[in-house]
Amino acid sequence: MPFFLIKNFPLVKTRVSGKFVAQKKLNQDMEQPMRSRFTHTQIHQILQESDLGADVKEICRKYGISRNTFYNWKNKYGGMTPSDAKIKHELEIENRRLKKMVAERDLEIEAMKELLSKKW
């Protein structure tokens, strides 16, 4: 069966040729979060530079990040050490995995209740 006949298969029209081509799904595996270009230590150093009085605009230009990214990091990691940030990141991954397990379990329980409530 051709890929374009499969339901819900993403197709994208290219600019150059105008033909429809299959689009790759990125980060399909929800277990692994998107990988950052910067380590927790590097993020900590970037935030320390701003604490020492450097201009945020210059810092963003120097490291090739947007202001939104900088302020998101500041809200998320401000006042933490790199080891604290790494621990927090690992706990977030664990929490995401556990929430997924609970949701799957609840779905199974609902299916069992529905199945057992029917009169045969």
Phi, psi and omega in degrees: 000129178297150185297333184281353176267349179286132181294142177065024177270124185289129176239144181228137177273125182281153180286321187287304187267337183080002180272157176275133178228159179286136178264134178285137175274125181265144178054049179295325181280109184284350179292325182257117178289164180299135183281136181273151176285338185247141176280170179296326178294317179295319178299318179298319179295320178297317180292326177294324178300319180290327178294331180280355174111004179289151180287135182298321180299318179291320179298315181297319179294319182298317184262357177071039178239161178274164177296323178301317178298316180301311183289330173296317177297318182297319178291323185277317188246001183300128179084003179258156170274163179302324180291323176297319180296320179294317178297317179299317180298316179296321178293324177296319178296315179298318179298318179299318180295317180293321178298322178296319179297317180295319180296318178295320179295317178298322178295318178295320179297316178299320180295319179295318179298317181295320180293318183283339181281344181285142176268129182261000000 
